Amino acid sequence: MEVQSFLVATFVAHLGFASFVTVHAVATDRDAGKWPLVTLAFGLAGIAAYLFYDETSDSGRR
């Protein structure tokens, strides 16, 4: 695979992932916040962070 083809395929995949995060946030009435941009930059890692990162966790309470 040529480098240019790889970069185009990667960009298209990341764009699709970011679109998924945005649509999911709208469909679940959840604030997407920074996650579409993070997903656009980091791909699957951004999706995982969006789905598993919870800003409202009570980690400071005992």
Backbone torsions as a table, in degrees:
resi	resn	phi	psi	omega
1	MET	NA	133.9	178.6
2	GLU	-74.1	155.3	-178.2
3	VAL	-61.2	-42.6	-178.9
4	GLN	-63.4	-42.5	178.1
5	SER	-63.7	-40.8	178.4
6	PHE	-61.9	-45.4	-179.1
7	LEU	-65.4	-39.2	177.8
8	VAL	-65.2	-45.1	179.8
9	ALA	-63.3	-40.1	178.3
10	THR	-64.5	-43.7	179.3
11	PHE	-63.1	-43.1	179.8
12	VAL	-63.9	-41.8	178.7
13	ALA	-64.1	-44.9	-179.9
14	HIS	-65.5	-36.2	176.3
15	LEU	-64.2	-41.1	176.1
16	GLY	-64.9	-41.2	178.2
17	PHE	-62.9	-44.1	179.2
18	ALA	-64.3	-37.3	176.7
19	SER	-64.6	-41.1	177.5
20	PHE	-59.2	-45.6	179.9
21	VAL	-61.5	-43.1	-179.4
22	THR	-64.5	-46.5	-179.9
23	VAL	-65.2	-40.7	179.4
24	HIS	-63.2	-41.8	179.6
25	ALA	-62.7	-41.8	179.4
26	VAL	-67.9	-43.1	-177.0
27	ALA	-67.4	-31.2	-178.6
28	THR	-100.5	7.9	-179.6
29	ASP	54.6	44.7	-178.9
30	ARG	-114.2	145.4	178.4
31	ASP	-75.6	119.6	-179.4
32	ALA	-72.6	-30.6	178.0
33	GLY	55.3	-129.4	-176.9
34	LYS	-87.2	-5.8	-169.9
35	TRP	-66.1	-35.1	175.6
36	PRO	-60.9	-40.2	178.5
37	LEU	-68.6	-41.8	177.4
38	VAL	-62.8	-41.6	179.5
39	THR	-67.1	-37.5	176.7
40	LEU	-61.1	-37.1	-178.7
41	ALA	-80.6	-39.1	-170.5
42	PHE	-116.9	0.8	173.9
43	GLY	66.9	-127.1	-175.1
44	LEU	-59.3	-32.3	177.4
45	ALA	-63.6	-36.5	176.3
46	GLY	-66.6	-39.0	176.6
47	ILE	-63.8	-45.7	179.6
48	ALA	-61.2	-43.0	179.5
49	ALA	-64.3	-42.2	178.8
50	TYR	-60.6	-43.6	-175.6
51	LEU	-76.6	-32.1	-172.3
52	PHE	-107.7	-14.2	179.6
53	TYR	-84.1	125.5	-178.4
54	ASP	-120.5	108.9	-178.7
55	GLU	-69.6	-19.1	-175.7
56	THR	-96.0	15.2	-178.3
57	SER	-67.4	150.1	-179.9
58	ASP	-98.2	47.7	-175.3
59	SER	-68.5	-18.9	-179.6
60	GLY	-85.5	-12.2	-179.1
61	ARG	-90.2	153.1	179.2
62	ARG	-114.0	NA	NA
